[in-house]
Amino acid sequence: MTGTRLTLAVPGDLASRTGGYIYDARLLEELRAKGIDARHLALPASFPRPSKADMDSAFDALCRAAPDAPLLIDGLAFGALDTARLATIPAPLAALIHHPLALEAGLTPEDAEAFARREAANLAHARIVIVPSPHTASVLARDFGVAPSRITVARPGRAELSGGSAAPTSPPLILSVGMLAPRKGHDVLIRALDQVTDIAWRAEIVGPARNPSTAAALQADIAARGLSDRVTLLGEVSAAVLEQRYRAATVFALATRYEGHGMVFDEAMAHGLPVVATRGGAVVETVPACAGLLVDVDDATGFAEALRTVLSDPARRQTLARAARAHTEALPRWTDTAARVAAALAL
């Protein structure tokens, strides 16, 4: 495959520590390791809500991509691009859809409808659509008119651990990892934590504040509930710090409202952490019943009960933890992810 070319267009900073960006960066790395000339094309960070100037800049860049090589565009941009202008791009188009833009929590009905309409129209221009999960594949086929024959599921590779062993702290640490955005359900987690204050724990929420108002609202809610001495918003941290927090944790908890896959769950289970989460999107197919307790989306009381169960029953906790680690050890590797993408794009 030496000399085979691919352009992967991604808006924003490819080094960002969120699931979609980590997926894109690892995919580039693994494709290059296979001898593929995989090039990163940076698009404006304002997607999926670009200004006119940023939309023009994006199309200028996309139209300059090699016309004889696949152009794989991350869904954060693909679903928001001007539909009429997609046909002007010389390169053969492919889309990498982590989850549909219309399914982001917190959108107005009008915005969600507009995103869904444009993304469906744009996907009609993609020869191949790469997705991280069977769930996202089914959503695109059912709701966005994408023929299943054009969809390839390329699951993220399993999490890789650095050296060292778990060192859980006391009181037990509840760790949550996800950007501070409505979709991640941190507000639900805080409401749940407020219902289990009679038992010992402390909690840390790790993730960048994409919207300052969301972070401010979460901090205000923590203070209003008198949880400031038990719940900490750590913000975005380095990979090394995150690794240390995983090793210090007793349970992983994320009350997400929707996931197209949820790489962070793989990461948590690889660290041998029992998971408390919701049934939002692809979480059910990502977190097996033997490794975690799942409740309905927005069910703060159910989430609190699940946390209480895991924290109060050491035997149950250990059973879930062992199953979580065993599950991730059987998952595909990133080399497998890259191989599936390469095959789909005929690289």
C-alpha positions in Angstrom: 0.0 0.0 0.0 3.0 2.3 0.1 2.2 5.5 -1.8 -1.6 5.2 -1.5 -3.1 8.6 -0.5 -5.9 9.8 1.7 -6.8 13.2 3.0 -8.6 13.4 6.4 -10.3 16.8 6.9 -11.0 17.7 10.5 -12.2 21.0 12.0 -10.4 22.5 15.0 -7.4 21.1 16.9 -6.7 17.4 16.2 -4.9 17.2 19.6 -8.1 17.9 21.5 -8.8 15.3 24.1 -12.4 14.3 23.1 -13.5 11.0 21.7 -14.0 12.1 18.1 -10.6 13.9 17.9 -8.8 11.0 19.5 -10.4 8.6 17.0 -9.3 10.8 14.1 -5.8 11.2 15.3 -5.3 7.5 16.0 -6.8 6.6 12.6 -4.3 8.9 10.9 -1.5 7.3 12.9 -2.5 3.8 12.1 -3.1 4.4 8.4 0.4 5.9 8.1 1.8 2.9 9.9 0.3 0.8 7.1 2.2 2.7 4.5 -0.7 5.0 3.5 0.1 8.6 2.7 -2.6 9.9 5.1 -2.7 13.6 5.3 -4.4 15.8 7.8 -6.3 18.8 6.4 -7.2 21.3 9.2 -10.6 23.1 8.8 -11.8 26.1 10.8 -12.7 25.3 14.4 -16.1 27.1 14.1 -17.8 24.0 12.6 -20.5 22.9 12.9 -21.6 26.6 13.0 -19.1 28.3 10.7 -19.2 31.9 9.7 -19.5 32.7 5.9 -15.7 33.4 5.9 -15.0 30.0 7.5 -17.3 28.2 5.2 -15.5 29.8 2.2 -12.1 28.9 3.7 -13.2 25.3 4.2 -14.2 24.9 0.6 -11.1 26.6 -0.6 -9.1 24.0 1.3 -11.3 21.0 0.4 -11.2 21.9 -3.3 -7.4 21.8 -3.2 -7.3 18.3 -1.8 -5.7 15.7 -4.2 -8.4 14.9 -6.8 -7.2 11.3 -7.3 -7.3 10.4 -3.6 -10.3 9.9 -1.2 -11.2 12.9 0.9 -12.6 11.7 4.2 -14.3 14.6 6.1 -15.1 14.4 9.8 -18.8 14.7 10.5 -18.4 17.8 12.6 -17.8 19.6 9.3 -19.4 17.2 6.8 -22.9 17.6 8.1 -22.6 21.4 8.2 -21.1 22.1 4.8 -23.0 23.9 2.1 -24.7 21.2 0.2 -24.7 22.8 -3.2 -20.9 23.4 -3.0 -20.1 19.8 -2.1 -20.5 18.9 -5.8 -17.6 21.3 -6.7 -15.0 19.3 -4.7 -12.9 17.3 -7.2 -11.8 14.6 -4.8 -14.0 11.5 -4.2 -15.9 12.2 -1.0 -16.3 10.1 2.1 -17.7 11.0 5.5 -16.6 10.0 9.0 -19.7 10.4 11.2 -19.2 9.9 14.9 -22.8 10.8 15.5 -25.3 13.0 13.6 -25.2 16.7 14.4 -28.9 16.8 14.9 -28.7 14.5 17.9 -26.5 16.9 20.0 -28.4 17.7 23.2 -29.5 21.3 23.8 -30.5 22.2 20.3 -33.7 24.0 19.6 -36.2 21.9 17.5 -35.6 24.3 14.6 -31.8 23.9 14.8 -32.1 20.1 15.1 -34.4 19.9 12.1 -32.0 22.1 10.0 -29.0 20.0 10.9 -30.8 16.8 10.1 -32.0 18.1 6.8 -28.6 19.4 5.7 -26.7 16.3 6.9 -29.1 14.0 5.1 -28.6 16.0 1.9 -24.8 16.0 2.3 -24.6 12.3 3.0 -26.1 11.7 -0.4 -22.8 13.0 -1.8 -20.6 10.6 0.1 -19.5 7.5 -1.7 -18.5 5.8 1.6 -19.6 6.6 5.2 -17.5 5.5 8.1 -19.1 5.2 11.5 -17.8 4.0 14.9 -20.7 1.7 15.9 -23.6 -0.4 14.6 -25.9 2.0 16.4 -24.8 5.0 14.3 -25.0 2.8 11.2 -28.6 2.0 11.9 -29.5 5.6 12.6 -27.9 6.8 9.4 -29.7 4.1 7.4 -33.1 4.6 9.1 -33.2 8.4 9.5 -30.8 9.9 7.0 -31.4 7.8 3.9 -27.9 6.3 3.7 -27.9 2.9 2.0 -26.4 0.2 4.3 -24.1 -0.8 1.4 -22.3 2.6 1.7 -21.7 2.3 5.4 -18.7 0.7 7.1 -18.5 0.2 10.9 -15.0 0.8 12.1 -15.1 0.4 15.8 -12.5 2.4 17.8 -9.5 0.3 18.9 -9.3 -0.9 22.5 -7.8 1.4 25.0 -4.1 0.9 25.7 -2.9 1.3 29.3 0.4 2.7 30.5 2.4 1.0 33.3 1.3 1.0 36.9 -1.6 -0.4 38.9 -4.8 0.8 40.3 -4.5 2.9 43.4 -8.0 3.8 44.5 -8.4 6.6 47.0 -10.5 6.9 50.1 -13.2 8.0 50.2 -14.1 6.3 46.9 -13.6 8.5 43.8 -16.4 8.7 41.3 -14.8 9.7 38.0 -16.7 11.2 35.1 -15.0 12.1 31.8 -16.7 14.1 29.0 -16.7 17.7 27.7 -18.9 20.1 29.6 -21.8 20.1 27.2 -25.5 19.3 27.7 -25.2 16.0 25.8 -22.9 14.6 28.4 -25.5 14.8 31.2 -23.2 16.1 34.0 -26.2 18.0 35.3 -28.0 14.7 35.8 -24.9 13.3 37.6 -24.9 16.2 40.0 -28.6 15.7 40.8 -27.8 12.0 41.4 -24.9 12.7 43.6 -27.1 15.0 45.7 -29.2 11.9 46.5 -26.4 9.8 47.9 -24.7 12.3 50.3 -25.3 9.9 53.2 -22.5 7.6 51.9 -18.8 8.3 51.5 -17.5 9.4 48.1 -16.0 12.3 46.2 -16.4 13.0 42.5 -14.3 14.5 39.7 -15.6 15.6 36.3 -12.9 15.8 33.7 -13.5 17.6 30.4 -13.0 20.8 28.4 -15.6 23.5 28.7 -16.8 23.9 25.1 -19.4 26.3 26.2 -18.5 28.5 29.2 -22.1 29.0 30.2 -22.6 25.2 30.6 -19.5 25.1 32.9 -20.8 28.0 34.9 -24.2 26.5 35.3 -22.7 23.2 36.5 -20.5 25.0 39.0 -23.4 27.0 40.3 -25.5 23.9 40.7 -22.7 22.1 42.6 -22.5 25.1 45.0 -26.3 25.4 45.4 -26.5 21.8 46.5 -23.7 22.2 49.0 -21.5 19.7 47.1 -18.5 22.0 46.5 -16.3 20.1 49.0 -17.1 16.8 47.3 -17.5 17.5 43.5 -14.6 19.0 41.5 -14.7 20.2 37.9 -11.1 19.5 36.7 -11.5 20.9 33.2 -9.3 19.5 30.4 -6.2 17.6 31.6 -3.2 16.0 30.0 -3.3 12.3 29.1 -0.9 11.6 32.0 -3.1 13.3 34.5 -6.2 11.5 33.2 -4.4 8.2 33.5 -3.6 9.0 37.1 -7.3 9.9 37.8 -8.4 6.6 36.3 -6.1 4.7 38.6 -7.3 6.6 41.6 -11.0 6.0 40.8 -13.4 3.3 42.2 -16.2 3.8 39.7 -16.8 5.5 36.4 -20.0 7.5 35.9 -21.3 9.3 32.9 -25.0 10.3 32.6 -24.7 11.0 28.9 -27.8 11.7 26.9 -26.4 10.3 23.6 -23.3 8.6 22.3 -22.4 7.5 18.8 -20.1 5.0 20.4 -18.5 6.3 23.6 -14.8 5.7 23.6 -14.5 6.9 27.1 -16.4 3.8 28.3 -13.9 1.6 26.6 -11.1 3.5 28.4 -12.8 3.2 31.8 -13.5 -0.5 31.4 -9.9 -1.0 30.3 -8.9 0.4 33.7 -11.1 -2.2 35.4 -13.7 0.3 36.5 -17.3 -0.6 36.9 -19.5 1.7 34.9 -22.7 3.6 35.8 -24.2 5.2 32.7 -27.4 5.6 30.7 -28.9 3.8 27.8 -28.2 6.8 25.5 -27.5 6.0 21.9 -24.7 3.4 21.5 -23.9 3.0 25.2 -26.0 -0.2 25.4 -23.8 -1.9 22.8 -20.6 -0.4 24.2 -21.0 -1.3 27.9 -22.1 -4.9 28.4 -24.5 -5.7 31.2 -21.8 -7.7 33.0 -19.6 -4.6 33.3 -21.9 -1.8 34.4 -25.3 -0.6 35.5 -27.3 1.4 32.9 -30.4 3.5 33.5 -32.7 5.6 31.4 -31.6 8.9 30.0 -32.3 11.8 32.4 -33.2 9.5 35.3 -31.3 11.1 38.1 -33.0 8.9 40.8 -32.2 5.7 38.9 -28.6 6.9 38.4 -28.3 7.6 42.1 -29.6 4.1 43.0 -27.0 2.6 40.6 -24.2 4.6 42.2 -25.4 3.5 45.6 -25.4 -0.1 44.6 -21.8 0.0 43.2 -20.4 2.0 46.1 -22.1 0.0 48.8 -21.6 -3.6 47.6 -17.9 -4.4 47.3 -18.6 -7.9 45.9 -20.8 -6.6 43.1 -18.3 -3.9 42.4 -15.5 -6.3 42.0 -17.5 -8.6 39.8 -18.4 -5.7 37.5 -14.7 -4.5 37.5 -13.4 -7.9 36.5 -15.9 -8.2 33.7 -15.1 -4.7 32.4 -11.4 -5.5 32.1 -12.1 -8.9 30.5 -14.4 -7.3 28.0 -11.9 -4.7 26.8 -9.1 -7.3 26.4 -11.2 -9.0 23.7 -11.9 -5.8 21.7 -10.3 -5.0 18.3 -7.1 -3.0 18.1 -6.6 0.3 16.4 -4.8 -1.6 13.6 -8.1 -3.4 13.0 -9.9 0.0 12.8 -7.5 1.3 10.3 -7.7 -1.9 8.2 -11.5 -1.6 8.0 -11.3 2.1 6.9 -8.5 1.3 4.4 -10.6 -1.5 2.9 -13.7 0.6 2.7 -11.8 3.3 0.8 -10.0 0.8 -1.4 -6.6 2.1 -0.2 
